[in-house]
Amino acid sequence: MPNHISERIASLRELIARGLYHDNLDKAVAECNALSQDTAYVLPFFVLKQVFAETSNVLEGEPVSVARHAELIAKLAHATTLILDRAERGECVDADDLEAIVKNHIQSINVFRAERE
């Protein structure tokens, strides 16, 4: 894997480790956008970009408790790490992996929105 791709993936890992808060989510969107254009892994990074962007939009402008935020992003961070691991090893990211992250994301966002109403 080219060095600049490894650096971008490392940057994305660092953002996830620091916490997927609004600013970091926006930075993750930019990293995923660049990775989707610069690697053979277009679909995984496009999906991650969309999930991060939607999560950022949901969190924007309203206070969220620490516990609720942790629930919202915990599975997302874990699933993203698994996808990054595969990409770094040059392995194929399965549609099932992407399906799982999107399904979990939709459920989490819907529950989060329902609680706000």
C-alpha positions as CSV (number, residue, x, y, z in Angstrom):
1,M,0.0,0.0,0.0
2,P,1.4,3.4,-0.9
3,N,2.7,5.5,2.0
4,H,0.3,8.4,1.5
5,I,-2.7,5.9,1.8
6,S,-1.3,4.4,4.9
7,E,-0.9,7.9,6.4
8,R,-4.5,8.8,5.6
9,I,-5.8,5.6,7.1
10,A,-3.6,6.3,10.2
11,S,-5.1,9.8,10.4
12,L,-8.6,8.3,10.2
13,R,-7.7,5.9,13.0
14,E,-6.4,8.7,15.1
15,L,-9.7,10.7,14.7
16,I,-11.7,7.6,15.7
17,A,-9.4,7.1,18.8
18,R,-9.8,10.7,19.8
19,G,-13.6,10.3,19.7
20,L,-16.2,10.8,17.0
21,Y,-17.4,14.2,18.0
22,H,-18.8,16.8,15.6
23,D,-15.4,18.2,14.5
24,N,-13.7,14.8,14.2
25,L,-16.7,13.5,12.3
26,D,-16.3,16.3,9.7
27,K,-12.6,15.6,9.5
28,A,-13.4,11.8,9.0
29,V,-15.7,12.8,6.2
30,A,-12.9,14.6,4.4
31,E,-10.4,11.7,5.0
32,C,-12.9,9.1,3.7
33,N,-13.7,11.3,0.7
34,A,-10.0,11.5,-0.2
35,L,-9.5,7.7,0.4
36,S,-12.5,6.9,-1.8
37,Q,-10.9,8.8,-4.6
38,D,-7.3,7.6,-4.1
39,T,-7.6,3.9,-3.4
40,A,-9.1,0.7,-4.9
41,Y,-11.6,0.7,-2.0
42,V,-14.1,3.2,-3.4
43,L,-17.3,1.7,-1.9
44,P,-16.1,1.2,1.7
45,F,-14.8,4.7,2.0
46,F,-17.8,6.2,0.3
47,V,-20.1,4.3,2.7
48,L,-18.0,5.5,5.7
49,K,-18.1,9.1,4.4
50,Q,-21.9,9.0,4.2
51,V,-22.3,7.4,7.7
52,F,-19.9,10.0,9.2
53,A,-21.6,12.9,7.5
54,E,-25.1,11.8,8.6
55,T,-23.9,11.3,12.1
56,S,-22.3,14.7,12.1
57,N,-25.5,16.3,10.9
58,V,-27.6,14.5,13.6
59,L,-25.3,15.7,16.3
60,E,-25.0,19.3,15.0
61,G,-26.4,22.1,17.0
62,E,-28.0,20.1,19.9
63,P,-26.5,19.1,23.2
64,V,-26.0,15.3,23.6
65,S,-25.3,13.5,26.9
66,V,-21.9,11.8,27.1
67,A,-23.7,8.4,27.6
68,R,-26.0,8.9,24.6
69,H,-23.2,10.0,22.4
70,A,-21.2,6.9,23.4
71,E,-24.1,4.7,22.5
72,L,-24.5,6.4,19.1
73,I,-20.9,6.0,18.0
74,A,-19.5,3.0,19.8
75,K,-20.5,0.4,17.2
76,L,-19.6,2.8,14.4
77,A,-16.1,3.2,15.7
78,H,-15.6,-0.5,16.1
79,A,-17.0,-1.4,12.7
80,T,-14.9,1.3,11.0
81,T,-11.8,0.0,12.6
82,L,-12.5,-3.5,11.2
83,I,-12.9,-2.0,7.7
84,L,-9.7,0.0,8.0
85,D,-7.9,-3.2,9.2
86,R,-9.0,-5.0,6.0
87,A,-8.1,-2.2,3.7
88,E,-4.6,-1.9,5.2
89,R,-4.0,-5.6,4.8
90,G,-5.2,-5.3,1.1
91,E,-8.2,-7.6,1.8
92,C,-11.6,-7.2,0.2
93,V,-14.3,-5.5,2.3
94,D,-17.4,-7.6,2.0
95,A,-20.8,-6.3,1.2
96,D,-22.0,-7.9,4.5
97,D,-19.5,-5.7,6.5
98,L,-20.9,-2.6,4.8
99,E,-24.5,-3.8,5.2
100,A,-23.9,-4.3,8.9
101,I,-22.4,-0.9,9.5
102,V,-25.2,0.8,7.5
103,K,-28.0,-1.2,9.3
104,N,-26.6,-0.4,12.7
105,H,-26.2,3.3,11.7
106,I,-29.8,3.6,10.5
107,Q,-31.1,2.0,13.7
108,S,-29.0,4.2,16.0
109,I,-29.9,7.4,14.2
110,N,-33.6,6.5,14.2
111,V,-33.6,5.8,17.9
112,F,-31.6,9.0,18.6
113,R,-34.0,11.1,16.6
114,A,-37.1,9.5,18.2
115,E,-35.8,10.3,21.6
116,R,-35.4,14.0,20.7
117,E,-39.0,14.4,19.6
